[in-house]
Amino acid sequence: MGINKKSKLEEIKKHYHDYTSTYLEVVDSAIQSHRSANEELMLDYYFNVMGVKSGMKLLDAGCGVCGPAIYFAKEADIIIDAINISDTQIEIAKHKIEEFGLENKINVICGDYHFLENYYSENDFDIIYFLEAYGHGLNHKKLLESSVSLLKKGGLLYIKDYFQKDLKDMKRVNKVAKLMNKNFAYNLPCLYDTIGHLRRLNFEIVKIGKPEFVDDGGIMSAEFSDKSKIKLFQDENEMFSYADIFELIVRKQ
């Protein structure tokens, strides 16, 4: 898992202990940066693009406060397991699940999603999804290996996240990526490495592209930045696009 795994996990926990309340001042319940201003529209998009249907069993890996899981469970007769390293967010999620009366449809636990096989059974899930949670992975290869073992044959893996750009001035890109990783307890993934891992795990690649919902132009992300005092750029003149947002849809063969 690499050097200082325990301390890195503690950084993630601390980030969400310190900032979850601020995130929830800005968003309804889906803690994501690249998003639609209309949360219901965005969650409905995920629901449809993943092909969620009644009778399915889903795993929400890095579930936040279970905003998406709650929306999906209200839309269809499904079972969702959800896992998150943040005990702060788990407590909020449990209250939200109880508030909506979904205890029989959503089971949320605090745990390390790098080792999903320690919590769940093999070949058990129709869909596993990461909604801006893949980027918190300390070892993306291990994360994908753990995921494939839990999916049924023909099961779907959905990842929506930021991936570092390859630009001519990589020194500039790496500088901002380093700040992002530090300030958001992230490990900004490489798209090409991720595709390579997926292919070696014998996933069928269904789609790699931009999420097809209209984003808010970064308004809510900027609002969080102002409230939290977390800034990657000093001013607008410094700003540039150092990462792409992609959705990856792959199927276990």
C-alpha positions in Angstrom: 0.0 0.0 0.0 3.0 2.3 0.1 4.8 4.4 2.7 2.8 5.9 5.6 -0.5 4.3 4.6 -1.9 4.7 8.1 -1.0 8.4 8.2 -2.5 9.0 4.8 -5.8 7.4 5.8 -5.7 9.6 8.9 -5.3 12.7 6.6 -8.5 11.7 4.7 -10.4 11.2 8.0 -9.2 14.5 9.3 -10.1 16.3 6.1 -13.7 15.2 6.3 -13.8 15.7 10.1 -12.8 19.3 9.5 -14.7 20.1 6.4 -17.8 18.0 6.0 -20.0 20.6 7.7 -18.6 23.2 5.2 -19.3 20.9 2.3 -22.9 20.5 3.4 -23.3 24.3 3.7 -22.7 24.4 -0.1 -24.2 21.1 -1.5 -27.4 19.2 -0.6 -26.0 15.8 0.1 -23.6 14.7 -2.7 -20.1 15.9 -1.8 -18.6 16.4 -5.3 -16.7 19.2 -6.9 -17.6 18.6 -10.5 -21.4 18.7 -10.3 -24.7 20.1 -11.5 -26.3 22.9 -9.5 -29.4 20.7 -9.7 -28.4 17.8 -7.5 -31.4 15.7 -8.4 -30.6 16.0 -12.1 -27.0 14.9 -11.5 -28.0 11.9 -9.4 -30.7 10.9 -11.9 -28.0 10.9 -14.5 -25.8 8.6 -12.5 -28.8 6.3 -11.8 -29.5 6.0 -15.6 -26.0 5.8 -16.9 -25.2 3.0 -14.5 -28.4 1.2 -15.5 -29.7 0.7 -12.0 -32.8 -1.6 -11.9 -34.9 -3.0 -9.1 -33.5 -6.2 -7.7 -29.9 -5.1 -8.0 -27.3 -5.0 -5.3 -24.9 -2.0 -5.3 -21.8 -1.0 -3.5 -21.1 2.7 -2.9 -17.3 2.9 -2.3 -16.3 6.1 -0.6 -20.0 6.9 0.1 -19.7 10.3 1.7 -22.9 11.0 3.7 -24.8 8.6 1.4 -26.5 11.3 -0.6 -26.4 9.3 -3.9 -27.2 6.0 -2.1 -30.3 7.5 -0.5 -31.4 8.9 -3.9 -30.9 5.6 -5.7 -32.7 3.6 -2.9 -35.7 5.9 -3.1 -35.8 5.4 -6.9 -35.7 1.6 -7.1 -36.2 -1.6 -5.1 -32.4 -2.2 -4.5 -30.0 -3.0 -1.8 -26.9 -0.8 -1.3 -23.9 -1.5 0.8 -21.9 1.7 1.5 -18.4 2.1 2.9 -16.4 5.2 4.0 -13.2 5.7 6.1 -14.7 8.9 7.7 -16.4 8.2 10.9 -17.7 11.8 10.9 -19.5 11.2 7.6 -20.7 7.7 8.6 -22.6 9.2 11.6 -24.3 11.8 9.4 -25.1 9.1 6.8 -26.8 6.9 9.4 -29.0 9.7 10.6 -30.0 10.5 7.0 -30.8 6.9 6.2 -32.9 6.7 9.3 -34.6 10.0 8.5 -35.7 8.5 5.1 -36.6 5.1 6.6 -34.2 3.3 4.4 -32.4 1.1 7.0 -33.6 -2.0 5.2 -32.2 -0.9 1.9 -28.9 0.8 2.8 -26.2 -0.7 5.1 -23.3 1.8 5.8 -20.1 0.9 7.6 -16.8 2.6 8.5 -13.9 0.8 6.8 -11.0 0.9 4.4 -12.2 0.5 0.8 -8.8 -0.7 -0.4 -9.7 -4.0 1.2 -13.3 -4.5 0.2 -12.9 -8.2 0.3 -12.5 -8.0 4.1 -16.1 -6.7 4.4 -18.1 -8.2 1.5 -18.5 -11.4 -0.4 -17.1 -12.3 -3.8 -19.3 -12.1 -6.9 -22.0 -10.3 -4.9 -22.6 -6.9 -6.6 -24.3 -5.9 -9.8 -22.7 -2.4 -9.6 -19.8 -0.8 -7.7 -19.5 2.9 -8.0 -16.9 5.6 -7.0 -18.3 9.2 -7.2 -15.2 11.4 -6.8 -14.0 8.8 -4.3 -11.5 6.9 -6.5 -9.1 9.8 -6.2 -8.8 9.2 -2.5 -7.3 5.8 -3.2 -3.7 5.4 -2.0 -3.2 2.5 -4.4 -5.5 2.6 -7.4 -4.4 -0.8 -8.6 -5.3 -2.4 -5.3 -8.6 -0.6 -5.3 -9.5 -2.0 -8.7 -8.3 -5.5 -7.9 -10.5 -5.5 -4.7 -13.5 -4.2 -6.7 -13.3 -6.8 -9.5 -13.4 -9.7 -7.1 -16.8 -8.5 -5.6 -18.6 -7.9 -8.9 -20.8 -10.6 -10.4 -19.9 -11.7 -14.0 -21.3 -9.0 -16.2 -21.3 -6.5 -13.3 -20.6 -2.8 -13.8 -17.9 -0.7 -12.3 -18.5 3.1 -12.5 -15.9 5.7 -11.7 -16.4 9.5 -12.0 -13.4 11.5 -10.9 -10.6 14.0 -11.8 -7.6 12.7 -13.7 -4.3 14.7 -14.0 -3.7 16.2 -17.4 -0.6 15.7 -19.5 0.5 19.2 -20.7 3.6 20.6 -22.1 4.4 22.4 -18.8 4.2 19.4 -16.5 6.1 21.2 -13.8 3.2 23.6 -13.5 0.7 20.8 -13.5 2.5 18.8 -10.9 2.8 21.8 -8.6 -1.0 22.3 -8.5 -1.7 18.6 -8.3 0.6 18.4 -5.3 -1.4 21.2 -3.6 -4.7 19.5 -4.5 -3.5 16.2 -3.0 -2.3 17.9 0.2 -5.3 20.2 0.7 -8.0 17.6 -0.2 -6.2 14.4 1.1 -6.2 13.2 -2.5 -4.1 11.1 -4.8 -4.9 12.5 -8.2 -5.1 9.5 -10.5 -3.6 9.0 -14.0 -6.2 8.0 -16.6 -3.7 5.9 -18.6 -2.6 3.9 -15.6 -6.2 3.4 -14.6 -7.1 2.1 -18.1 -4.1 -0.2 -18.0 -5.1 -1.6 -14.7 -8.7 -2.2 -15.9 -7.5 -3.9 -19.1 -5.2 -6.2 -17.2 -8.1 -7.1 -14.9 -10.0 -8.2 -18.0 -12.7 -5.5 -17.7 -14.6 -4.7 -20.9 -14.4 -1.0 -21.4 -17.8 0.4 -22.2 -17.2 4.1 -22.0 -14.5 6.7 -21.2 -15.7 10.3 -21.5 -17.1 13.3 -19.9 -20.2 13.0 -17.7 -23.1 14.1 -19.8 -24.8 16.5 -17.4 -24.5 20.3 -17.5 -22.1 21.3 -14.7 -22.4 24.5 -12.6 -19.3 26.1 -14.0 -17.4 25.6 -10.8 -19.7 28.0 -8.8 -20.3 25.6 -5.9 -16.6 24.5 -5.8 -15.6 28.2 -5.6 -18.1 28.8 -2.8 -16.6 25.9 -0.8 -13.1 27.3 -1.5 -14.2 30.7 0.0 -15.8 29.2 3.0 -13.1 26.7 3.8 -10.2 29.0 2.9 -8.7 26.2 0.8 -7.2 27.7 -2.4 -5.1 26.1 -5.1 -4.5 29.4 -6.9 -3.8 32.8 -5.5 -5.9 34.7 -8.1 -7.7 34.2 -11.3 -4.6 35.0 -13.4 -2.9 31.9 -12.0 -5.8 29.5 -12.8 -5.6 26.9 -15.5 -7.1 23.4 -16.1 -4.7 20.9 -14.6 -7.1 17.9 -14.5 -9.9 16.4 -16.6 -13.1 15.0 -15.2 -14.0 11.6 -16.7 -16.5 8.9 -16.2 -15.3 5.3 -16.8 -17.8 2.6 -17.3 -16.4 -0.9 -17.4 -17.9 -4.4 -17.2 -16.5 -7.6 -15.6 -16.2 -10.3 -18.2 
